[in-house]
Structures are given as C-alpha cells and as structure tokens.
Amino acid sequence: MTMVDPEDIRRSIEAALPGARATVVDTTGGGDHFDVAVAAPHFAGKNLVEQHQMVYAALRSLMPRIHALAIRTEASEGAR
C-alpha cells in the first residue's frame, strides 16, 4: 500500500468544498493515520454527521489507503 501525502488530502478537500480551509497532519509519519481540521462555509446548517460525510465524500478515492482519520469540522463564513 502506498503512503498518502497529507497535501493530497488537503487538496482533495479544498477542491470538493470550494472556500474550505483544511489542515492535515500525518499523526504517525506512516502516511496512513491523519488528523484533519476543516473549516468550510458548506458546513453551515449541517449537523456533525453531515459535515463528516462531506469530508469522507471528498476523500473517496484516497480512503482505501487511509487507515485512520480523525476529523474536526466547523462552519466558516464566506460565499459558497
């Protein structure tokens, strides 16, 4: 299994959710455990489960190579 680059995760989230700001940390250095924080205007009015589903959808192609993913989300201001 090839390692996932944290930058690929960030780019995938920000491409799927225009206006989002994502911070990604490889928590073990092995390229398969990540901590992700995402602030996005798309999260406004969505509950936590819906917000996390949006992040997982953005990472659909990368998920087979990610073993663990901790997600923190928050709605940010801005145009969608």
C-alpha positions in Angstrom: 0.0 0.0 0.0 1.4 3.4 -0.9 1.6 6.2 1.5 -0.9 9.1 1.3 0.6 12.6 1.2 -1.2 15.0 3.6 -1.1 17.6 0.8 -3.2 15.3 -1.4 -5.8 15.1 1.4 -5.8 18.9 1.8 -6.1 19.5 -2.0 -8.9 16.9 -2.3 -11.0 18.5 0.5 -10.5 22.1 -0.7 -11.3 21.1 -4.3 -14.5 19.4 -3.3 -15.5 22.2 -0.9 -14.6 25.5 -2.5 -13.8 28.1 0.1 -12.8 25.5 2.7 -9.6 25.6 4.6 -8.1 22.2 5.6 -5.2 21.4 7.8 -3.9 17.9 7.7 -1.4 16.2 10.0 0.2 12.8 9.4 0.0 11.6 13.1 2.3 8.6 12.8 4.6 9.5 9.9 3.5 6.4 8.1 1.2 8.0 5.6 -2.0 6.2 6.7 -3.1 7.9 10.0 -4.3 11.5 9.8 -5.8 14.3 11.8 -7.9 16.7 9.6 -9.4 20.0 10.6 -11.7 21.6 8.1 -13.5 25.0 8.2 -15.9 25.5 5.3 -19.0 27.6 4.6 -20.6 24.5 3.1 -21.0 23.1 6.7 -23.4 25.9 7.7 -26.7 24.4 8.8 -25.4 20.8 8.6 -25.1 18.6 11.6 -21.8 16.9 12.6 -22.5 13.7 10.8 -23.4 15.5 7.6 -20.2 17.6 7.8 -18.1 14.5 8.2 -19.9 12.7 5.4 -18.9 15.7 3.1 -15.3 15.2 4.1 -15.4 11.5 3.5 -17.0 12.1 0.1 -14.2 14.5 -0.8 -11.7 11.8 0.1 -13.5 8.9 -1.5 -10.6 7.9 -3.9 -8.0 8.2 -1.0 -9.9 6.3 1.7 -8.8 2.8 0.7 -5.2 3.9 1.5 -6.1 5.7 4.8 -6.2 3.5 7.9 -7.3 6.1 10.5 -8.8 9.6 10.0 -9.7 11.9 12.8 -12.0 14.8 11.6 -12.8 18.1 13.2 -15.2 20.4 11.3 -16.6 23.9 11.7 -18.7 26.2 9.6 -16.8 29.2 8.4 -18.2 32.4 6.9 -17.9 33.1 3.2 -19.7 32.6 0.0 -20.5 29.1 -1.2 
